[in-house]
Amino acid sequence: MLTVTDLTASYGPVTALDGVSFEAPRGEITAVLGANGAGKTTLLRTISGLVRPTRGTAALAGRDLTRVPTEQMARIGLAHVPEGRGVITQLTVEENLRLGGLGRGSRVKIDDLARAYSLFPILAERRRQSAHVLSGGERQMLVIARALMARPTVLLLDEPSLGLAPRIVVQIFDLLQTLVAADGLTVLLVEQNARSALSIADRGVVLNLGRLVVQDKASALAEDVQLRHAYLGF
């Protein structure tokens, strides 16, 4: 379980995250929702160590992540896929995948590559091609597959559907549900499309101006018309 307690973070004099607390249970998808500037990306960056909190903690299975160096996060089971599809275009698809496996501090196993290719068959077809030639959807698949190469127990995903065709979004969201069901993966999903996120999530947290507005079951949030109109845009 990922437990966030009173997490607060600032950029200079600006408080971007203000006393946020919630739990993301093992084997569930927790959607993080809110308008632009709500603090969603800062939340993920603070959990993964890219931003240091000014107060509070984020803990994985009881271990305080705020005391773990960023470069060691993969070894303790946390993977972060930031917004932007950061593939290394000078490398092949398979070389990108192998880099993901190095983060856990052991040699990449053939089984890990085979699993990545079974989850994303298009990557198997393009394994020897430069990542430069991939489409936007294929690049998103590659960065998710690369993160999974480290065998995480917690996956942080920032806007995985941004700019993608609806059919690709459906494929990626279906895959997330499969991973959660099969592996007990904990997913923290930041997603601007609140309707789509709530359709696959078990729970949701809503942020506004860096503060937690509400946390509840995804179905309850989706049915709250007043909340949806005020914070979720549908």
N, C-alpha and C positions, 0 to 999 in steps of 0.2 A: 504493500500500500504506500502511496505517496501522500504525505501529510504536510500541508502548508499552514503555518501558524504565524499570524501577525506580520506577514511579510511586507516590508516597506523598502522602496528603492527610489532614488532620486537621480536626476541629471542636473548637476549643479544645484541651483536654487529651486528647481522645479521637481515637485514630488510626483512621480509617475505611477507609483504603486503605494497604497496607503492602508496598511493594517489588514491585508487580505488573509483569510483563513478558510480552508476547506480540505476535504479528503477526496482522493481519487482511488477508489478501491481496486484491488487486483482483479484482473479479468473483466474490466469494464472500460467503456469509452466515456470519458468526461469531456463534454464540450465547453469551451471557454468562449463566451459570446459578449457582444457589446459593440458600440459604434467605433469608428476610427478615433484613436486617441484615448480609448477607454483603459489602456494598460495591458492589453492581451499579450502583445509581443514582449513587452517588458517582463511580464510574469514568467514566460518561458525562458527568457534570457537570464533572469535572476535565478530560477531553479537550476539551470544548467551551468551557472557560474560565470557567464559572460558579463553579467552585471552583478556587482557586489551589493548586498542589501545593507541598508542603514539600520535595520531592525528586523527581528523575526527570524524564522527558520523555515527550511524546506527539508523534510526528512524522508528517506527511502528505507523502508523496513527498519525504522528507528535510527538510522544513521544520518547525522546532520550534514546535508549536502553543502551548506554554506562554508564548511571547513575542508571541503575536498577540492584540490586543485582541478581546474577545468580539464586539463589533459588526462586526468584519471577517471573522469566520469564514466567513460565507456567500460572501464574495467569493473566498476561496481554495478553496472547494469542499466545505465541511463544513456539514451540516444536522443539527439536533438536534430530535427530536420528544419532548418530555418526557412523562411520565405525566400524565394528567389531561385530555386533549382540550381544550387551551386555545384554543378558538375565541373570536372577538370577537362576542358575540351581538348587539350593536347594529348590526353590519354585515351586508350580504347575503353570500351564499356567494361570489359573484364578487369582491366587495370584499375578502373574506378572502384569496382566491387572489391577487389583485393585490398585496396587502401582502407575500406571500411572494416575489414577483418583485423587489421593491424592494431586498431585501437584497444582491443581487449588484452593485448600483450602476449599473444601466442600466434603460432603459424596458422595461416589460412588453410582450412581443410576443404578437400574436394566436395565433401558432403554439403558444406555451406554454400559453395557455388552452385551445386546441383539444386539445392533448395531455392536459391534466389531465381534460378532459371525456370524452375517449376512454377513459382509464383508469378513470374513475369516472362512468359514464353517469348515475347518480342525481343527481350534483352538477349536471350540465347541466340536468336537469329542474327543479332547485331554484335555479338560478343567481341569480334575482332575489328569492328569498325570504330573509327574515332567518335567520341561522344559529341563532337562538333556537328555531326550530321543528324543527330536525333531531333525529333519534333519536341514541342513543349511537353506534350503528354508523356513521351518516352523519357524525357529528362526527369520529369517528376517521378516516374516509376524507378528510374535509376537511383535517385537520391534516397528514396525510401528503401530500396533493396540494399543499397550501400550501408544504410543505418542498421538494417536487420542483420548484416554480416557480423556485427559485434554481439549478436545474441542478447539483445537488451531485455530487461524485464519491464522497463518503462520507456515508452516512445512519446516524445514531444513533437507535435506536428504543427507547423505554422502556415496557415492558408494553403493547404495542398491543392485546392480546387481553383486557385486564382488563375484566370486566363485560359482555362482548359475547356474543351468541348464537353457538353453534358454527358456524352457516352463514356468519355474517359473518366470523368468524375465518378460516375456510377461504378466503373471498374475498380477504381481506387478505394471507394467507400466499401464496396463489397469485400475487397481484400482485407481491409481493416477489421471488419466483422469476423472474417474467417480466422485471422490471426488471434483475435481475442478469444474466440471460442476454442481454437485448437491448442493454443500455447499459454493461455492465461495472461496474455500481455495486458499491461495497463497503458492506455492511450489517453494523453491529454491533447485535445484537438482544438486549436484556435481556428475559427472559421467564420468568414464574413457572411456566408450564406447560412443564416441561422436555421431556416426551415430544413435544409438538407442535413445540417449537422444534428439537429434534434431527431431527425428520422432514423439515425443510426446510433445515437448516443444512449447510454443508460442513465446518465446524470448530466446536469448542466450547471454552470455557474455564470452569472451575468455581472459584468463589471461596468462601471460608469465613472469616468474621471479618476481612475485608479482605485476606486473603492468597490467592495463587494456589495451588490444590490440584493441578490438572492441566490440561493443554491437549492436545487430540488431535483426530483426525478425529471428526466427529459420529457416524458409524457405530460407531466403537470405544467411544465413551462410552456409547452406547445399549446396547451389548452387555455392558458391565461391570456385572454384577449387584451386586457389593459397593459400587461407587461410587454406583450409582443409589440403593440403599437408604440409604447413609450421608448423601448430600448432595442428591439430586435428587427424592426423595419418590415414586418409582415402581419 
